């Protein structure tokens, strides 16, 4: 069955170009287009598309507001197609946090030619989005009665951390910006030291870490070589560089370095997980989360073989059940559980000392 795509962009040229490009693919059906969310809203409510291709800067209602509204009420797989200046990068990050599956950057000049040149990548992105499971935004979940964040807090509040250093590593990709936010906001200020790889372009990771730092009790920051992985700190791998962990004098330290992509990614989850298997063995916990492809599966297997605890996010709570599925298939996972239980499980692991 063809994928129904609806385009929302205030530029008539962009809408016409996109419609022309997408018409040539037999797996895509054009569900319609609109110049702004005020017109698009009733149309997609009546004839729900599989994927929404959405601009950010539009009159009447901006794309971010529309996206948050959709994700709170009835999530639709959404791909943002927007001009990304320095300021726009922040808006794109907010869109990912609100639930967008992917970002397609478009230039302010030479737009028509760029879209034509990027047709193949755009169509593949839309097909990937169609296979995803969009989730309500973290903000919407937190405000809902009986939401995961509110329901989990009494349990987590009673799980006081111990002084022993038991590092945790998390790996995620598509859907991970939201998933990580849900997990990290539920951890206390003295939570165990965490190292994270989230597939994300270079210019996004510092802003993403800063955003999480403002939401979380823990100190969240972009990793730098020499940073200690210690209680109360979560380090996020910089976009475009790998992150691994080394042990020295009983302490764990981050090592950030340039290198070729691994599994087509830099940073790569496998690099982080394999380093943790080597230096921490049974003292570590590894969690593989939502994402497309198989990055992290082999590294998680190495961790399990070294005696570490290993967990995969379950299919129902993943936006894309690619990375966890491969880890499960390889026998890399000790346990499979929903996203909403991961924070509590991290603290239970920490308490075991």
N, C-alpha and C positions, 0 to 999 in steps of 0.2 A: 504494500500500500504506500502511495506517495506521501511524503512529508508536507504538511500544510504550513506554509510560511506567511506571516503577515508583517509588512514593513511599515514602520512609523518614523517618518523623517520630514522635517519642514521644507526641505529643498525638493522642488519638483524634478530637478535634474538628477538628484541622487535616487529618488524613487523610480524614475523612468529607467535609469541605468541599471539599478538593482533588479528591477522586474525583467528587463531585457536579458541580463546575465543569467538569472535563475530559470528563465523559461526554457533554456536549452538542456536542462538536466531532467531525464525521465523520472527520477526519484523524488522530484520536488514539484509540489502543486502550489500555485500562488493563491493564497486565501484572500488577498486584498492589500490595500495600502491606505495610509492616512497621513495628513500633514501635521497632526498633533494628537496627543493623548485624549483630548476631549472628544474628538471624532472617533478615535480608535476604540475607546472603551466600550461603547454600546455595540460596535461591530464585532469585536472579539467575544463579547458576552453572548451574542446571538449565534455566532459561528466560530467556536473555539479553535484556534490554530494549534499546531504541535510546537511551533517555534515562533517567537517574536523577535524581529530584527529591529532594534530600537536605538534611536539617536538620543543624546543627552540634552543638548541645548535646543529648546523649542519654545515657542510662545504659548501663553495660556497656562500650560502645565509642563514643567520640565520632565525629562525622561526619568530622573532619579525618583522624583515624587511618584510618578506613575508606576515605576518598578516596585517601589515599596508597597504601594497600594495593591498591586497584583499579587505580590508574594504574601501579603497578609491575608488576602481574601480567597484567592484561588490561584496558586502558583502555576506559571507557565514557563517552560524552558526559554530563557531570554539571552540573546547575544547582543551586546552593545556594539554599535558601529558609530564611532564618534571621532571628531578631530581631537587629538590629544596634545595640547600644549602643556607647559609646566603645571599650570593650574588645572588643566583638564585631567592630568594624571591622578590628581587627588580625587576628582569626580569619578574616574574609572575605578579606583580602589574602593570608593564608597559603593559603586555599583556591584562589584564583586562581593563585598560584604553584605549587600542587600539581597544577594541571591542570583546575580547574573552568572551564567555558565561560562561565558568567554567574552573577551574584548577584541574587537577588530579595529585597529587604529586607521583612521583615514586622514590624509593630509588636507590642508586648507587650499593648496594649489595643485593643479593637475589631477583633480579628484576623479574625473571620468576615466582617464587613462589608468590611474592607479587601481580603480575597481576592476577594470577589464583585465589588468595584469594579475590581479589577485583572485580572479574568479575561482580557480581550483581550490585555493586555501579557504576561501569563504564558504564554498559549497561543502567542503569536508567539515568545517566548523559547525555548520548548520546540521549536518547529519549526525555529528557527535552530540550536539545539543539535544537532538530529537531522542537519543537513546538515554538521556539523563533523567533523573528524578528530581525535579526542582522542589525545593523546600521553602517553607515560610521563613522569613528573615528572623535573625536572632532577636531583634527588638520586638517583633510581633509575638514570638514564642514567649519571651520574658514577660510580656504584659498580659498574656492570656491566663485565665484562671487555671490553676493546676498545671502550669507549664513546667517543662523539665527543669529549668533553672531554679524556679521557686520551690518546686517539690524537692529538689535534690539538696537545697541549702541546709535544712536541719540535719540531714545525715552527714553531710560533709563537714559541717561546723563541729561535729563531735569527733572527727578524726584528726586529732592533733598530731603533727609531724614529730618524728624522733630526730635525734642529732646525727644518726648514721648517714653517710653519703651514698645514696643509691640512685644513680642517674637514670633518667627517662629520656627516650628518643621517640619523636613522632615524625611520620612521613605522610605527606598528602599532596594532592594535585587538584584536579577539577572538583569544585565544591569545597575545597579545603579551607578557604578563607573564612567561610561561615562556620565550618565544623570546628576549626581550631579556636575560634572566638567562643563558641559554646563551652568547650572544654576548659580553656584557660580562665574564663571569667568565673568558673565555679571552684577554682583552686584558691586556697588561703595564701596569705602573704609569706608564710614560711613553708610553702610547698616544696617538693623535691626539685633539685636542679634538672632542667629540661633543655635538650637541644632539638631543634626543629628544622626540617627541610620541607618547604612548601614551594612547589614549582611556580615561579613568579619572575617577571622581568626585572632587570637591575634597578630601574628607577622606582619600583613599587615597594621593595622590601623595607627600606628605611621608614617610609611613611606608614606602612602596614604595622611595623613593630611599634612605632610611636602611637598609632591609633589604639592598638591593643594595650599599651602601657597605660593609657588614660582610662581604660575600661576595667583593667584587672588589678587585683590586690598584689599580685607578684610583679616584679620588675621585668618588663619585656623589652628587649632591645635587639638590634641587628648585631650579629656576632662579629667579633674581631679576634684575630690571632692573639692568644695569651689570655683571653677571658676565661675566668674560672666558671665551671659548671657547678654551681653551688646552690644551697638552699635559698629559696626566694627569688631565683633568677631563671628566666627562660630566654634562650638565645635562638634567633632565627637566622638561617643561612642567608648571606647576601645574594641577590639575584646575579647570575653570571659568574659565581664562584662556588667551589665546592667547600663543604664543611665536614671535618672529621674530628674525632676526639682522641686525645692522648692522655696517658696517666703518668703522673710524676709525683713521687713522694706521698702517695695515697690520695692525691687530688686529681681531678679531671679538668683538662683544659681544652679550649677550642683551638683548632688550627684551620684557618681560612686560606685557600690557595686557588690560583688559576689553573685550569686544566681543560682538556677536551671534554665534550659532553659524554656522559655515561648513560646508556639507554635513551639517548637523544636529549638528555637534560643536563643542565648545569645551573644550579646545584642538583645533584642526584641523591635520592634517598639511599640507594645502595651504598654509596661512598660513606655516608654517615653510619648506617647500620653495621656495615662490615668493620669499620673502625671500632665501634662499640663492642662488637663480638670479640675483637682482639684484645682490647684493653680492660674491659669490665667483666666479661664472662657472665657468671651467674648472679652478679650484683646488679644487673641492669634489667630494665623493662623496655621492650620495643613495641610500638603500636603503629600499624599500617592502616591508613584511613582512605577516605574517598578519593578516587582518581582514575584516570584512563591509562591503560597500558600495564606494564609489569614492573616498573621501577620500584625497588624496595623489597620485592619478593625474595630474591636471592640473599640479600643482606639480612632479612629477617630470619631466613633459614639458617644462616651462619650464626646468628644470635642464639637461636634455639639449640643448635648443635653445641654451642659453647655453654649451655646451661641457663641462659637468660629466660625470663618470662616473656612470652610473645602473645600479642592480641591483634585481631583483625576486626575492624568495624563491620557490622553485618550489612547484608544487601539492602534490607528495607530502609535503613537510615542513610545509605550512601546516595550522593547525587549521581556518581558513576561507579559501578561496582567492578572496576577493572583491576586495580592494584591489590585490593584485599582478596579478590577471587583467585588471582594467580598465586598469592601467598598461601591461601588455603589449599589450592590444588597441589602445590609443592610440598605440603606437609610442614610449612613454616610456622603455623599458628597453633598455639596451645589452647586458645579460647577465642570464640567469636561472640561479639556482643554489640548492642545498639549504641549509637553515639551518646545518648543521654546517660549511659552508665560509665563512660570512660573516665570522667573526672573522679568519681568515687572509687573506681578500681585503681587509679594511680595512687590515691591516698591509702588504700588498703595495702597495696604493695609496699608503700613507704613505711607503714606501721609494722609490717612483719619484721623489720629490722634486719 
